[in-house]
Amino acid sequence: MSRTGNAIIGQSGGPTIVINASLVGAIQAAWDLDEITHFYGALHGMDGVLNEQLCDLFREDPDLVEEMRLVPSAGLGTCRLKPTDQDLERALEVFRAHDVRYFFYTGGDDSQLACHRVSELAKSSDWDMRVIGIPKTIDNNIVVTDCCPGFGSAARYAASCCRYVGRDAEAFGTLEVVEVMGRHEGWLTGATAAARPEPDAPPHLVYLPEVQVTRDQLISDVQAVYDEHGFAVIAVSEGFAFAGEDQATTSDKVDEFGHSRLGGVAQWLGDVVEEGTGVRARNDKLGNLQRCFAATASQVDLDQAYAVGKAAVEWAVEGQTDIMVTIERENDDPYQWECGATSLMTVAGASKAVPREWINEEGNDVTEEFVTYCRPLLTGRARELDTGFTAFPRFHKSMIDSKLQPYERE
């Protein structure tokens, strides 16, 4: 049964390179639907709902809306608010006051939980309202959906950084530790392997939080790579910890969702491997650039982000509610996908780890199955020899014979 009224859309959690593509997909779908009278954007997500900070998205210039499709970060502003029961009651008051019959919320597992709670409250309050979650997270850890919009572009950035910094480490003959976002799940860190033009290219070692290794094993891994190649690049998740040891980089401070703040693992691990191998180690923390560096946006990611936003609005008007739009993989090569749906209850507050069988036995790399899954999301390609990344040639370095005694520097 159709329902005419107003709609609100909000953006929540860490923004991504493609989150605005979902917003644009929703706006452009709503333009053609008589059931949506006004389409409001909640400034800073649930904060905007609670404080009635709502903007009329139908008054935006259509050309500007289309341009926003390629703009990184949250165009409406975001928040990390975990709504209380009082917050939800206030939100319902706002929905009633503004005749809001459609609510869309873009975010990760915590945001989908908030979305589900809004839906449940509306049902118990006899307020006829359709509520649909739009997935988003660079962590790629929402369950049920094959992948999450935002992941492919962030992964492409992280993979590119490991490729590039590998050239720098090779030039100096040093160790390089690259810290990648990922608290409990290592999807983003594992994706750095998708840019390798050959198996022994950087990153040489990849450590995910799903599998812990000992301090001695990691030092031995690094030493072996250095002995073979004369340099080494190590990609590591921010949630990394040695087996049998407490996480060394956990802060006492927490975010609004109650998660401990992480960071600094690259510097700490760099010190560990430098001391253990005697080779100079440098480090890089990719930080917030992973979720806003639009120059490495994945076209597949942009397309999927737009599609889930568009589907959310269309399906809500058709009568669906209390669902999250999903992405369903139909084929790896050629890569094919379509939008699906799942109950918000199935994804609310849940998280998806990298399968153990997609991490090698030693726990220092991902398997080809992981790369096959991941590479199309970064590049649209799955073939082993077609990475979608620029290949770096090397000089052959044909050496001439020495004519003097070896030089010993005093």
N, C-alpha and C positions, 0 to 999 in steps of 0.2 A: 504494500500500500504506500502510495507516495505521500510525502509530508512536506508542506511548504513552510519555510521559516528561514532564519538566519544561520550562518555557520561561523565557527571560530577555528582557526588553525594556530598552533604554537610550535615552537622549536625548543628542544630541551637537551641538556647534557653537552658534552664536548662537540663543537661544530665540526664540519667536515668540508672537504673541497667541493662536494656535490650536494650539500643539504639544500641549497637554494633551488637546485633543479627539481627536487621534490615539491618545493613550495610553488614553483612556476607551473609544474604539472597540475597541481591542485587548483590553482587560480584559473588557468586556461580551461580546465574541464568545467569549472563552476560557471564560467561565462555563458556556456551553452545550455545551462540547466535552469528551467523556470522555477524549480522547487527551491532554489537558493536565492533568496531576495537580496540579502547583503552578505558579503564575505569579509569577516573581520580578522585581522592579524593581531594576536596577543603579543605585545612587546615583552620580551624576556620571558617567554613561556608562561608557566603557571603563575608567576608573579604578576604578569600582565592581566591575566584573568581575574585574580583576586583583587587587584587594584583598579580594575576597569580601564586599563591602559590598552585600548583597542583602536586600531586604525582600519579605515575602510579600504580594503584592497581593490574593490571595484572602481575606485576613483583614481587608481594608478594608471599612468599612460601605458597602453598595450605594448608599445615599442620598448619602454623601459622594463616592463615585466619580462619580455623575451630576453633582453640583455642580462637580466639578473640570473638567467639560467647558467651562465658561466662564471658567476661571481662566487668566490669562496667565502666560507664562514657564514654565520647565521644572519640573514638580512633583517630579520625581525628582532634579533637579540635572543640570547639563550639564558638558561638558569640551571641550577642543580638543586632545585627545591624538592624535597621529599614531603608531599602534602600530608598534613595531619587530618584527623576527622573534622576538626573545626574548619580547616582550609577547604575541604571538600564540600561542606555545607555552604560555605561562602561562595564557592564556585557555582553551586547549583542556584543560589540566589541570583548570581550574575547571569546565568543562562536564562532563568525565568524572566529577569528584568529586560533582557535584550532579545527575547523570543528566539533563543539559540536552540535549534533542533538538530544541528550537526556539529560534532566536535572532532577535530583531527589533531593528533599529537605526534610529533616526529621525535624519535629518540631511541635509546638502547633499552636493555632489559628493565632497568629501574623506571624509565619513563613509560614503558608498556604496562608496568604494574600500576603506575599512577593512572594511566588511561583506563585500565580495567576497573579500578576502584571508582572512577567517575561513572563508568557504565553501570556498575552495580548500584551505586547510589541513585542514579536516575531511574532505574527500574523500580527500586523500593519506594521511590517518592512519587511514582505515577507521573513522571515527566517524560513524555514521549520524545525520545532523543536517540539519534544514531551516533555511535562512538566508534571510531576506527583509528588504530595505530599505524603509523608509517615508520618502517624500520630505518635506523641510522646508527652506525658506529664504525669507527676505524678498527675497533677490536675484533670485529667479525664474530662475535661470540653469542649472538642471539640464536636460540635453538629453533628448530623446524625449518627456517628459511635456509636455502643453500648458501647464500652469502648475504652480506649487509651493504647497502649503499654507503659509500665513504671508504670502505676497505680497499677496493681496487686502486683508487688514486693514491691513498696513503701508502699502500704497499709498493706502488710503482715508484714513489718518491724514495722510500727506504731502500729499495733494491738498487735504484740509480745511485744513491749516495754511496752504497757499498762498492759498486762498480768504480765510481770516480775516485773515492779515497784509496781504493786498492792501487791505483796508478801512483798515487803520492807515496804510499807506504813502500811500494816496489822501488821507487826512485831512491829512497833513503835507506832501504833495507831494514825497516823497523816493523814493530808490531802495532796494530791499530785495533782498538776496541770501539765498536759502534753500539751505542745504547738505543734501543728501539722500544716504543711504547708497548705495554702488555703486562698487566698486573698478574693475572693468574693464567691467562691464555696466550700462547705464543704465535697466533696466526700471522701477525704483522712481521714478527722477527723471521719466522719460517719463510715468508714470502720473499725475503731478500735473496733466496736461492734461485728464484725464478728468472733472474737476469743473467745467470752464468752462461757465457757462450760455449764453455766447455766445463766438464765436471770439476777440474781443479782450479777454476777461476774464483776470485773473491766473491762473497765471503767464504773463506776456507773452512771455518767452523761456525756452527749455528747452535746456540744454546737457548732452549725454550723452558719456561717454568714448569711445564708438565712433567719433565724428567730431570731429576737432579743428578749431578755428577760430583765426585769428590774433588777436593782441591788438587791432590796429586795427579788425578787423571787429567784434569784440565791443563795443568802445566805441562804434562807429558804430551797431550794433544798439540798444544801450541809449539812445543819444542820440535815435534816431528814435522809439522808443517814448515816451520822456519828452516829446518835442516834441508828440506826438499826444495823449497822455493826461494829462500833468502829473504822472505818477508811473510807476514801473515795478517789476515783481516778476520776479526772475530765479531760476529753479530750476536748480541745478547739482549734478552728481554729485561725490562726494568724490574720485573719481579723475580729475577734470578737469585738463587741461593745455593750454596754448596750443600751436598748431602750431609746430614748430621750437624749442620751449623745453622744458627739463626740468620735471618736475612740481615745483611749488614747495612742496608741503605733505607730502612723503614723509618719514617719520621713519626714523632709522637703526635703530630698534628693530623687531623682528619678532614675530609671534605664534607659537603652537606649530606651526602649519602652515607657517611660513616666510614668511608674507605680511608685507610692510612695513606698519607702522601708518600710517593716513592720518587726516587731520582738519585743520581750519583753513582749508579752501579758501574758505569764505564770507567770513571776515574778510579774507583776502588779496585775494580778487576784489573785495570791497567797496572796499578801498583803491584798487585799480586803476581801477574805474569812477568813483569819486569824483574821483580825480585827472584822469581823462580827460574827464569831462563838467563838472566844477565843481559838481555837485549832490551834496548830502549823501547818503551811503549808509549804511545799517544792515545788520546781518546776523543770521541765526539759524541755528544748527546743531541739527537735529532730534534727532540722537543716538540714544540707546538707547530713547527714547520710541517710536520707530518700530516697535519689536518688542515693546512691552509695554503700549501704551495701549489697553486693552480697550474703552474707551468707543466706539471707532471700529471695532470688530470687524465684519467683513463676514459676513453669514449664509451666503452662498455659500462663503466660506472655511472657516467652522466646519463646514459640512456636508461639504465635501470632505476636510477634515482627519480628521473622524470616519470617513468612508468608507474612506480608505486604511488607517487603523489596523485597522479591522474586517476588510477584505479580506485584509490581510497574514496575520492569524491563521487565518482560514478557509481560505485557499489553501494555507498551510503544512500544515495538517492533511490537506488533500486530496492532498498529495504534491508541491506545487511548492517549488522551492528555487532559490537563487542568482538571484533576480529582485528588482526593485524595482517596487512598485505605481505605476502612472502614472494620470494624469487625461487622458481623451480627450474632446475637444470634438466634439459632434455637430451643434450649431447655435448661431448667434450670437443670433438674435432670433426666437422666445424662446430664451433660453440653455438649452442642454441638454448634459449630459455624463454620462460613465460611467467606472468604473475599468477600467484595463487593466494590462498587465504588460510589462516589458522585462528583458532580461538585465542583471545588475549590471555586467557587463563593458562594456556600451554606455554606461553613465552614469558609471562610476567615474573620478573625476579630470577629467571633461570639463565644459565650461561653454558656455552658449548666450548669444550676444550678441544685441542688438536688430538685426533685419535692416536693412541700409542703406536699403532702399526704404521702411521705416517711419519714417525720419528725413528731414525736408525737405532740399531741395537746399542751402540755406544753412547747414544744420547747427545751427540755433537753435530748432528745434521738432520735434515729432513729427507724423506725418500722421494723417489720419482713419482709415486702416487700423489704426494703432496703437491709437487710441481705441476703435475697434470691437472689437478684441481685448480690450482692457484693462477697459473700463467694466463689463461683466457680472461680472467678478471682484470689483469693488468694491461693486456695487449690485444685481446680478442683472438689470440693464437694459442695453439696447444702443441704444435709439433716440436719435437725435441731440439731440432736445429734452427728453429725460427722463433727466437726469443722476443722479437719486437723491439730490441734494444740495439743501440749503435755498437758495432763491433770495433774494438780497438786493436789496430795492428801493432806489431812489435818489430824493431830492427832485428835483423838476423845476427848482427854482431859477429861477423867473421873476423876472428882475431889474427894478428900477425905474430911472428915469432919474436920472443924477447932477445935482446942483445947484451943486456947488462945483468949484473947480479941483483937479486931481489933487494928492494929498498926497505931498510929498517929505520923507522922514524924514531929519533931520540926524544 
